Amino acid sequence: MADDIAIKVENVSKDFSYTRRKAVTVKSAFTSVFKRKAKDEKTVQHALKDISFDIKKGEFFGIVGRNGSGKSTLLKMLAGIYQPTKGNITVNGKLVPFIELGVGFNPELTGRENVYMNGALLGFSEKEVSRFYDEVVEFAELEQYMDKKLKNYSSGMQVRLAFSMAIRAKADILLIDEVLAVGDADFQRKCFNYFKQLKGLDTTVIFVSHDMTAVRQFCNRAMLINNGIIQNIGDADEVAFYYSKLFADDHDKRLLQSNKYSGKSDYIKKLTIDIGEYIALSGLICPIKDLQSPIFGFVVKDSSGTAILGSNTKMLSQRTGTLKKNSKHTFSWRFPNILSDGEYTIDLALVGEDGTSIIEWLEEIGRFVIKKTITSPYSVMPEITLKLTEKK
């Protein structure tokens, strides 16, 4: 393997076998006495199929794909958690994975005890951990919680602590799965600032994410996995474009249209999302009790869960008046399509007149993909004019 290669994957396949036992009924149990015993059914899932690629030292390499595409399986093989069914993986350097929440931590120990235990697993002495302990706590923003047991931490708090430890490791290669999505927006920004620092070093980073903005911003190259095979590999912008196109092609349209919410709601029915030059959200509000001047609003979130834009009737100075029980009221939101390439979700909320009592809050009730000819590292692309004149 060449000296400038950090990871080499050659003709790798990964299969998972499952055994399904046939259901036993009274009749089958009785007749089985007189018959040859039936064999259990075996099912083989081909998670990855003959993939090959190289990652260079110091490269920030993105891996993208839909859920179930095989990307997390690949990361676990790179980390040595899984072994390939076929093929070879060669790793040149010390690799530290950050791919599963809770790995290397004990929920019965305090945050402080876990820092020292995890530090030992990463190869640090107790004295070395003591030297950077305060930095870990400050980065994780957990000063008040370090003497509480980890099992009492929220998932976001656990992510902050685990990531704060992972970046202390003396790693040549860092694997980061999309578990960062569990962290809040402020912590994600802190992580992304750390990624910017890594780009100036020789550390190799393998980054799995659904956030195409982050992939474009940080990755030198990226790879799109679909149904266990490499569908595209190369420039991060190009791969991000094909990732978005993958969603659009599933619906045989340039943009997803008429994405109807099929879940259950007591108040909101028949949500439809239409996408073109404008984005329009429409549907019905069907109160199951009288509502006095409720506030109705929506939020658009990107693939990382960050709120991008939204509005409500109060912000627009529109009073809804009294909505009678069992009445029907149509609604229609419409705004210019200023969103960049990517996958987005819609939240809808119906709140009391006081603005605090929640009548109904529907998270991710609609999902859609935007694909544009011009890509941008930002989540929104408003119409911006530029006038450039020569000063004489």
Secondary structure, DSSP 8 states (H G I E B T S, - for coil): --TTEEEEEEEEEEEEEEEE-----HHHHHHTTTS-----EEEEEEEEEEEEEEEETT-EEEEE--TTSSHHHHHHHHTTSS--SEEEEEE-S-EEEE-STTTT--TTSBHHHHHHHHHHHTT--HHHHHHHHHHHHHHHT-TTTTTSBGGGS-HHHHHHHHHHHHTTS--SEEEE-GGGGGS-HHHHHHHHHHHHHHTTSS-EEEEE-S-HHHHHHH-SEEEEEETTEEEEEEEHHHHHHHHHHHHHHHTTSSS-------S--SSEEEEEEEESSEEEEEEEE--SS-EES-EEEEEEE-TTS-EEEEEETTTTT----EE-TT--EEEEEEEE--B-SEEEEEEEEEE-TTSSSEEEEEEEEEEEEE--SS--SSSB------------
